[in-house]
Amino acid sequence: MKLLFDQNLSPKLVERLADLYPDSNHVYQLGIDLAPDKEMRDYAARDGFVIVTKDSDFSDLCILLGFPPKVIWIRRGNCSRH
């Protein structure tokens, strides 16, 4: 499984989880951190990523457009990106 971390999560997660999810990436590192959510979603679907986010918008897009990609929606309150 390849994870694609959204901009609201730390880019350090890619490095920290590399042993479990070696092909993962962060939208910032790919240069798509400022792209609209639909573009990020299309990128993830095309390249076989599972989106990891704290943003409900990706869940909403899955309801509207279906799968893939799968989405892991972290629903934890305010917390630091560090």
TATA-V893236 format. One record per residue. D_CENTER is the distance of its C-alpha to the mean C-alpha in Angstrom with 1 decimal. Layout:
# TATA-V893236
D_CENTER
D_CENTER
This chain:
# TATA-V893236
12.4
9.8
6.4
3.8
3.4
4.0
7.8
9.0
8.4
10.8
10.7
13.3
11.1
10.9
14.6
15.3
13.7
15.0
17.9
16.0
13.0
14.7
12.9
9.4
8.4
7.1
7.2
10.5
11.9
11.5
13.2
11.0
10.1
13.0
12.5
12.7
9.9
11.9
11.8
8.1
8.4
11.5
10.2
7.9
10.9
13.4
12.2
11.5
7.9
6.5
3.1
3.6
5.1
8.8
9.4
11.6
11.4
8.8
11.2
14.0
13.0
13.0
16.4
17.6
16.5
16.1
14.2
12.7
9.8
9.5
7.3
7.7
8.9
10.4
13.6
15.4
17.6
17.8
17.1
16.9
14.1
16.7
